[in-house]
């Protein structure tokens, strides 16, 4: 690549960022880092009707959580500021007029009523209505009105739009880095609106091309829903005389429903019980949507899962760090076909990451969970508790249920376990075990296990009988790790205290 790689993620703040949008941002980021380029964040907020307060902040927080670093753009700044299109609106009219002067665009003054009449006529004749070369000269446009009439209408405040003048019967030849060579005849395309006087704002098509040019974007990597716009965008680059510097295009495959049919939506997530947004979202009207972060996913696992939805590394490897993704990523290995989202696979990825975390890495995940339950302990203890149970953890939200007994003595005891264990010889056996534990000074897992196993053998007890009765006292239920992991964590004093609690609070079964 001869030119500097500059890519942009350009979301609209119309609501929470869908995981399909996160994947687009991720692929842009991986491509930029792979080629030593820049990642730009531009907010395309020219659609004032659909603007949602809080959406921009949500987008930025989501990218931060995912580890997608922005080199230039909203929240960072840079040489092409501002990076919000609403703050750049003064520049677009100049470019719209440039297209009009070059014969590539025109003013259209038609009213909704005039368009409705033409639509009705087309329906009666069995045709599909399109605003194109067959229509534009039948309406009040600058193609048929005199220059004086056009100026008079503008001066008196008539509403107008600028439309692109799509050439008639021309083949547009395009190349896509994922789809290959594509050709489209312009007679199948309509004259898209580029600028509206009603709000003095450009549409996506004009603002997008102008900004990509001014921001020196080298590659446009975006969702396949923009593929139908590619011929217009190619023609806009030609109309401006920018073909030599136009970016290369890559249109990413859709994220599909778990059933495979159609684009993944929030409704699918609601119905099947999984999030489709990176973070929890509350709309200005109070509607909420689940997020991967709050559902207990690690950002590294979420990103790893997302990277493989539509991109194949060409090997059997499934677990990738961000740096490994950067080193391996290429657009050539991105699929054309849609990628089916698999909620169970997302959980599998998270479990793999959880199992591989060290106690030190688990501590900062565990501490907020403990604080939420009123537990204050050192990072060392928080990490140790999570580390003992991590092989059983899929989501971080499971950590409290799995580890709570380390920090809170049982106040209630599992009824089935009480009936099964708290009877007969088990009661006197636990008393004897209590006395034994008091004699053990080295309460490490290894030493306690050696001493207790020897005692069990000497007395002819059943190992399961002893361990299950001790588990009832220390945990209160038939769950948890090996009992000597628990005794070491709790320490001698706490173990004795919990055994005494069982004697005091639960009458043995007769």
Legacy VTK file of the C-alpha trace (Angstrom):
# vtk DataFile Version 3.0
C-alpha trace
ASCII
DATASET POLYDATA
POINTS 510 float
0.000 0.000 0.000
1.524 3.271 -1.108
-0.677 5.695 0.785
-1.055 5.927 4.546
-3.854 3.684 5.789
-6.586 5.826 7.319
-9.887 4.191 8.190
-12.940 5.565 9.927
-15.779 4.243 12.005
-18.692 6.588 11.383
-21.783 5.633 13.407
-24.986 7.637 13.688
-26.118 8.465 17.264
-29.599 7.050 16.753
-29.521 4.573 19.656
-27.242 1.979 21.249
-24.408 0.548 19.179
-25.410 -2.893 17.841
-22.770 -5.647 17.976
-22.754 -5.557 14.158
-21.532 -1.962 14.461
-18.939 -3.001 17.044
-17.637 -5.632 14.609
-17.365 -2.977 11.871
-15.358 -0.774 14.259
-13.203 -3.766 15.244
-12.381 -4.744 11.649
-11.473 -1.126 10.856
-9.241 -1.023 13.936
-7.542 -4.364 13.180
-6.904 -3.288 9.576
-5.474 0.069 10.649
-3.175 -1.479 13.274
-2.083 -4.271 10.890
-0.924 -1.671 8.372
0.448 0.894 10.804
-2.394 3.292 10.000
-4.867 5.543 11.825
-8.325 4.795 13.242
-10.735 7.741 13.090
-14.081 8.115 14.894
-16.564 10.366 13.114
-20.104 10.879 14.369
-22.587 11.167 11.488
-25.380 13.084 13.184
-26.930 14.901 10.231
-30.248 13.047 10.663
-31.624 15.370 13.351
-35.005 13.563 13.333
-33.464 10.318 14.619
-30.863 11.766 17.013
-31.026 10.119 20.469
-29.491 11.880 23.497
-26.819 9.747 25.165
-26.146 7.614 22.077
-22.827 9.290 21.240
-21.533 8.790 24.788
-22.680 5.168 24.626
-20.744 4.618 21.378
-17.528 6.028 22.874
-17.878 4.059 26.123
-18.551 0.857 24.141
-15.422 1.272 22.034
-13.366 1.988 25.176
-14.698 -1.141 26.884
-13.902 -3.231 23.803
-10.326 -1.943 23.606
-10.821 -0.311 20.196
-8.478 2.682 20.410
-9.243 5.881 18.507
-6.279 7.820 17.061
-8.249 10.780 15.770
-11.839 11.951 16.007
-14.613 12.720 18.473
-13.269 12.762 22.014
-9.667 12.787 20.783
-9.366 15.651 18.281
-7.012 15.796 15.351
-6.017 17.751 12.235
-9.419 17.371 10.514
-11.614 18.550 13.402
-14.482 18.886 13.984
-15.435 15.221 13.647
-19.175 15.585 14.277
-20.969 16.222 11.002
-23.466 18.576 12.668
-20.492 20.824 13.518
-19.279 20.721 9.896
-22.587 21.609 8.250
-21.353 24.945 6.839
-18.989 23.164 4.441
-21.456 20.866 2.671
-23.566 23.407 0.771
-20.433 24.647 -1.019
-19.810 21.124 -2.334
-23.464 20.647 -3.306
-23.279 23.868 -5.343
-20.017 22.692 -6.911
-21.859 19.631 -8.253
-24.705 21.820 -9.579
-22.231 24.107 -11.368
-20.512 21.071 -12.919
-23.841 19.661 -14.186
-23.784 16.686 -11.808
-26.656 17.856 -9.575
-29.702 20.093 -9.624
-32.171 21.956 -7.404
-35.568 20.276 -7.023
-38.541 22.278 -5.733
-41.209 19.583 -6.042
-43.718 19.179 -3.225
-44.799 15.925 -1.532
-48.161 16.307 -3.302
-46.517 16.424 -6.754
-44.487 13.309 -5.950
-47.561 11.489 -4.626
-49.379 12.232 -7.883
-46.532 10.721 -9.916
-46.397 7.681 -7.618
-50.143 7.101 -8.049
-49.832 7.408 -11.816
-46.995 4.860 -11.863
-49.047 2.445 -9.741
-52.036 2.749 -12.079
-49.754 1.941 -15.019
-48.210 -1.013 -13.147
-44.782 0.628 -12.853
-42.510 1.156 -9.851
-41.984 4.859 -9.266
-38.392 6.075 -9.321
-37.149 9.666 -9.216
-34.791 9.434 -12.198
-34.055 10.657 -15.738
-37.660 9.899 -16.775
-39.111 12.115 -14.022
-36.715 14.951 -13.248
-37.669 17.114 -16.226
-41.402 16.747 -15.541
-41.017 18.453 -12.176
-40.018 21.959 -11.059
-36.223 21.491 -11.052
-33.320 23.695 -12.113
-33.024 21.426 -15.178
-36.227 22.972 -16.604
-36.663 26.265 -14.720
-34.776 29.375 -15.780
-31.824 30.515 -13.700
-33.837 33.586 -12.640
-36.809 31.455 -11.553
-34.525 29.167 -9.504
-32.937 32.159 -7.752
-36.344 33.772 -7.126
-37.678 30.581 -5.514
-34.639 30.272 -3.270
-34.829 33.961 -2.237
-38.512 33.797 -1.326
-37.860 30.780 0.932
-39.339 27.922 -1.093
-38.090 24.598 0.212
-35.690 22.753 -2.052
-33.323 19.836 -2.162
-30.232 19.163 -4.244
-30.425 15.865 -6.113
-27.634 13.992 -7.885
-28.146 13.830 -11.643
-27.679 10.132 -12.298
-26.352 9.491 -15.826
-28.658 7.561 -18.145
-27.721 4.037 -19.259
-24.095 4.021 -18.157
-22.291 1.029 -16.637
-20.488 1.871 -13.387
-17.528 -0.466 -12.836
-16.515 -0.923 -9.216
-14.140 -3.032 -7.145
-14.756 -4.241 -3.620
-12.009 -5.837 -1.527
-14.438 -8.498 -0.279
-17.005 -8.816 -3.110
-14.659 -8.449 -6.069
-15.631 -6.672 -9.312
-19.185 -5.297 -9.508
-20.964 -3.575 -12.418
-24.254 -1.665 -12.247
-26.221 0.147 -14.961
-27.163 3.667 -13.885
-30.620 3.337 -15.458
-31.555 1.147 -12.494
-30.644 3.923 -10.037
-32.520 7.014 -8.885
-31.475 10.625 -8.288
-30.617 10.633 -4.603
-31.091 13.722 -2.422
-27.728 15.206 -1.387
-28.769 18.309 0.539
-31.997 19.665 2.087
-32.813 23.323 2.607
-35.389 22.432 5.296
-32.680 21.745 7.896
-29.616 23.084 6.034
-28.032 19.657 6.307
-26.569 17.199 3.811
-27.745 13.619 3.507
-25.461 10.707 4.299
-24.273 10.381 0.692
-22.872 13.900 0.304
-21.490 14.318 3.822
-19.907 10.881 3.745
-18.023 11.429 0.473
-16.918 14.985 1.305
-15.696 14.021 4.785
-13.917 10.877 3.620
-12.105 12.985 1.018
-11.198 15.835 3.388
-10.116 13.389 6.110
-7.953 11.488 3.578
-9.642 8.149 4.236
-7.812 5.378 2.374
-10.211 2.461 2.988
-13.961 2.450 3.686
-14.801 -0.737 5.600
-18.530 -0.803 6.328
-21.608 -3.064 6.450
-23.069 -4.639 3.340
-26.257 -2.568 3.722
-24.236 0.230 2.059
-23.399 -1.852 -1.021
-26.378 -0.482 -3.035
-24.964 3.040 -2.446
-21.578 2.175 -3.941
-22.384 3.180 -7.558
-23.551 6.624 -6.386
-20.439 7.036 -4.252
-18.173 6.073 -7.158
-19.962 8.617 -9.343
-19.715 11.314 -6.665
-15.940 10.849 -6.518
-15.848 11.187 -10.298
-18.157 14.240 -10.230
-15.865 16.010 -7.749
-12.750 15.045 -9.712
-11.475 12.928 -6.812
-11.354 9.494 -8.488
-7.561 9.313 -8.192
-7.708 9.591 -4.407
-10.976 7.800 -3.690
-10.743 5.136 -0.966
-10.841 1.414 -1.559
-14.110 -0.170 -0.426
-14.870 -3.310 1.582
-18.441 -4.279 2.459
-18.726 -6.631 5.434
-21.236 -9.505 5.656
-24.305 -9.234 7.857
-24.557 -10.710 11.339
-27.442 -13.152 11.063
-29.984 -14.442 13.583
-29.062 -17.705 15.385
-31.644 -19.393 13.145
-29.729 -18.085 10.127
-32.568 -16.213 8.412
-32.205 -12.427 8.371
-30.228 -9.781 10.216
-29.657 -10.146 13.960
-31.929 -7.795 15.930
-32.721 -6.833 19.516
-35.963 -8.812 19.167
-33.945 -12.002 18.561
-31.924 -11.328 21.705
-35.045 -10.618 23.782
-36.720 -13.777 22.507
-33.720 -16.094 22.959
-32.216 -14.491 26.073
-28.968 -12.894 24.956
-27.815 -9.280 24.462
-27.178 -7.699 21.048
-25.486 -4.575 22.455
-22.061 -4.288 24.107
-23.288 -2.343 27.175
-26.570 -2.009 29.037
-28.655 0.784 27.502
-31.406 2.959 28.907
-33.154 5.163 26.346
-34.397 8.698 27.120
-37.915 7.207 27.300
-36.839 4.549 29.813
-36.620 1.540 27.468
-33.726 -0.751 28.347
-31.581 -3.292 26.543
-29.141 -5.825 27.954
-25.401 -5.489 27.423
-22.558 -7.997 27.239
-20.586 -6.152 29.922
-23.409 -6.261 32.471
-24.329 -9.838 31.513
-20.889 -10.917 32.720
-18.734 -11.087 29.598
-15.087 -10.053 29.509
-14.295 -7.516 26.759
-11.434 -9.687 25.460
-13.755 -12.694 25.062
-16.493 -10.573 23.464
-14.037 -9.136 20.921
-12.496 -12.562 20.185
-15.970 -14.000 19.521
-16.973 -11.050 17.343
-13.774 -11.114 15.260
-14.506 -14.671 14.115
-18.049 -13.810 12.974
-17.302 -13.173 9.317
-13.502 -13.537 9.321
-11.594 -16.816 9.114
-7.932 -16.871 10.190
-7.269 -19.861 7.933
-6.148 -22.011 10.883
-7.808 -24.014 13.660
-6.919 -21.339 16.227
-9.927 -19.889 18.050
-8.483 -17.982 21.017
-6.811 -14.701 19.990
-5.505 -11.774 21.986
-6.073 -8.345 20.422
-2.454 -8.297 19.231
-2.818 -11.748 17.684
-5.965 -10.571 15.883
-4.059 -7.557 14.556
-1.193 -9.757 13.341
-3.522 -12.258 11.624
-6.277 -10.009 10.225
-6.778 -9.483 6.504
-9.796 -8.387 4.468
-9.063 -11.199 1.985
-10.235 -13.712 4.596
-13.506 -11.881 5.356
-16.492 -13.852 4.092
-19.054 -12.583 1.574
-21.813 -14.653 3.208
-23.609 -13.589 6.376
-22.273 -14.913 9.677
-24.743 -16.701 11.976
-24.555 -15.538 15.579
-24.336 -18.366 18.138
-25.138 -17.329 21.736
-23.691 -20.582 23.159
-20.412 -19.976 21.364
-20.229 -16.497 22.915
-20.516 -18.148 26.349
-17.892 -20.725 25.393
-15.417 -17.979 24.529
-16.060 -16.248 27.831
-15.558 -19.475 29.775
-12.188 -20.040 28.062
-11.035 -16.574 29.058
-12.315 -16.908 32.630
-10.508 -20.238 33.102
-7.196 -18.719 31.967
-7.195 -15.654 34.233
-4.722 -15.509 37.113
-5.812 -14.666 40.654
-4.290 -11.186 40.151
-6.372 -10.666 37.008
-9.521 -11.955 38.718
-9.210 -9.627 41.740
-10.370 -6.397 39.974
-13.300 -8.315 38.443
-14.227 -9.777 41.817
-13.883 -6.674 44.008
-16.909 -4.701 42.652
-19.042 -7.849 43.034
-17.957 -8.230 46.669
-18.505 -4.539 47.437
-22.007 -4.812 45.988
-22.693 -7.485 48.644
-21.103 -5.493 51.441
-17.914 -7.558 51.598
-14.558 -5.813 51.994
-11.437 -7.957 51.677
-7.950 -7.636 50.208
-7.309 -8.083 46.491
-5.339 -11.202 47.373
-8.369 -12.868 49.010
-10.796 -11.684 46.324
-8.576 -13.091 43.584
-7.953 -16.336 45.450
-11.668 -17.038 45.933
-12.409 -16.430 42.254
-9.331 -18.434 41.256
-10.466 -21.498 43.208
-13.854 -21.443 41.417
-12.869 -20.122 37.975
-13.061 -23.524 36.242
-16.794 -23.546 36.994
-17.429 -19.978 35.840
-18.852 -19.037 32.443
-19.924 -15.438 33.178
-18.636 -13.016 35.824
-22.222 -12.645 37.061
-21.964 -16.216 38.405
-19.010 -15.398 40.677
-21.013 -14.343 43.746
-23.195 -17.462 43.824
-20.146 -19.646 43.368
-17.920 -17.926 45.958
-20.235 -16.282 48.509
-19.626 -19.016 51.127
-15.955 -17.974 51.294
-17.001 -14.593 52.678
-20.359 -15.157 54.382
-20.991 -17.994 56.836
-24.141 -20.010 56.097
-27.237 -18.762 57.884
-29.470 -21.367 56.308
-28.625 -24.968 55.498
-29.702 -27.040 52.519
-32.648 -29.142 53.762
-31.820 -32.224 51.700
-28.200 -32.168 52.850
-29.285 -31.705 56.495
-31.601 -34.749 56.278
-28.917 -36.818 54.615
-25.846 -35.837 56.651
-26.834 -34.359 60.032
-27.729 -37.593 61.775
-26.375 -40.634 63.598
-22.601 -41.066 63.870
-21.991 -37.990 61.680
-22.763 -35.668 64.592
-20.173 -37.220 66.948
-17.760 -37.610 64.044
-17.931 -33.830 63.328
-17.280 -33.125 67.020
-14.168 -35.305 66.845
-13.083 -33.615 63.606
-13.515 -30.215 65.307
-11.113 -31.290 68.046
-8.631 -32.546 65.435
-8.737 -29.256 63.480
-7.900 -27.335 66.668
-4.601 -29.248 66.886
-3.469 -28.359 63.337
-1.167 -25.323 63.273
-0.178 -25.514 59.583
-3.618 -25.021 58.048
-2.376 -25.190 54.457
-4.483 -27.256 52.079
-1.799 -29.952 51.719
-1.061 -30.372 55.444
-4.691 -30.317 56.586
-5.599 -32.917 53.952
-2.734 -35.212 55.061
-3.707 -34.995 58.747
-7.468 -35.412 58.183
-7.106 -38.328 55.726
-4.835 -40.158 58.211
-7.421 -39.567 60.968
-10.242 -40.879 58.734
-8.257 -44.018 57.925
-7.309 -44.636 61.568
-10.960 -44.355 62.681
-12.399 -46.338 59.765
-14.633 -43.466 58.611
-15.872 -42.995 55.047
-14.133 -40.077 53.302
-17.401 -39.018 51.618
-19.259 -39.140 54.932
-16.737 -36.851 56.644
-16.355 -34.416 53.756
-20.100 -34.027 53.161
-20.796 -33.377 56.834
-17.961 -30.842 56.954
-19.306 -29.242 53.758
-22.702 -28.838 55.440
-21.037 -26.936 58.288
-18.683 -24.759 56.264
-20.711 -24.124 53.083
-24.300 -24.894 54.089
-25.004 -26.682 50.816
-23.730 -29.496 48.634
-21.711 -27.187 46.389
-18.253 -25.716 46.244
-14.715 -26.877 45.520
-12.651 -29.516 47.364
-13.093 -29.151 51.118
-9.398 -28.554 51.777
-9.488 -25.559 49.407
-12.286 -24.241 51.641
-10.537 -24.969 54.966
-7.324 -23.281 53.809
-9.213 -20.212 52.580
-11.341 -19.851 55.730
-8.559 -20.599 58.199
-8.802 -22.591 61.428
-10.698 -20.033 63.505
-13.463 -19.523 60.911
-13.812 -23.271 60.296
-14.321 -23.918 64.041
-16.800 -21.043 64.251
-18.893 -22.446 61.372
-18.879 -25.975 62.845
-20.112 -24.507 66.153
-22.852 -22.598 64.289
-24.164 -25.839 62.824
-24.296 -27.447 66.296
-26.056 -24.387 67.724
-28.561 -23.732 64.983
-29.546 -27.111 63.505
-30.909 -29.974 65.572
-29.610 -33.362 64.352
-32.081 -35.601 62.483
-33.453 -38.418 64.647
LINES 1 511
510 0 1 2 3 4 5 6 7 8 9 10 11 12 13 14 15 16 17 18 19 20 21 22 23 24 25 26 27 28 29 30 31 32 33 34 35 36 37 38 39 40 41 42 43 44 45 46 47 48 49 50 51 52 53 54 55 56 57 58 59 60 61 62 63 64 65 66 67 68 69 70 71 72 73 74 75 76 77 78 79 80 81 82 83 84 85 86 87 88 89 90 91 92 93 94 95 96 97 98 99 100 101 102 103 104 105 106 107 108 109 110 111 112 113 114 115 116 117 118 119 120 121 122 123 124 125 126 127 128 129 130 131 132 133 134 135 136 137 138 139 140 141 142 143 144 145 146 147 148 149 150 151 152 153 154 155 156 157 158 159 160 161 162 163 164 165 166 167 168 169 170 171 172 173 174 175 176 177 178 179 180 181 182 183 184 185 186 187 188 189 190 191 192 193 194 195 196 197 198 199 200 201 202 203 204 205 206 207 208 209 210 211 212 213 214 215 216 217 218 219 220 221 222 223 224 225 226 227 228 229 230 231 232 233 234 235 236 237 238 239 240 241 242 243 244 245 246 247 248 249 250 251 252 253 254 255 256 257 258 259 260 261 262 263 264 265 266 267 268 269 270 271 272 273 274 275 276 277 278 279 280 281 282 283 284 285 286 287 288 289 290 291 292 293 294 295 296 297 298 299 300 301 302 303 304 305 306 307 308 309 310 311 312 313 314 315 316 317 318 319 320 321 322 323 324 325 326 327 328 329 330 331 332 333 334 335 336 337 338 339 340 341 342 343 344 345 346 347 348 349 350 351 352 353 354 355 356 357 358 359 360 361 362 363 364 365 366 367 368 369 370 371 372 373 374 375 376 377 378 379 380 381 382 383 384 385 386 387 388 389 390 391 392 393 394 395 396 397 398 399 400 401 402 403 404 405 406 407 408 409 410 411 412 413 414 415 416 417 418 419 420 421 422 423 424 425 426 427 428 429 430 431 432 433 434 435 436 437 438 439 440 441 442 443 444 445 446 447 448 449 450 451 452 453 454 455 456 457 458 459 460 461 462 463 464 465 466 467 468 469 470 471 472 473 474 475 476 477 478 479 480 481 482 483 484 485 486 487 488 489 490 491 492 493 494 495 496 497 498 499 500 501 502 503 504 505 506 507 508 509
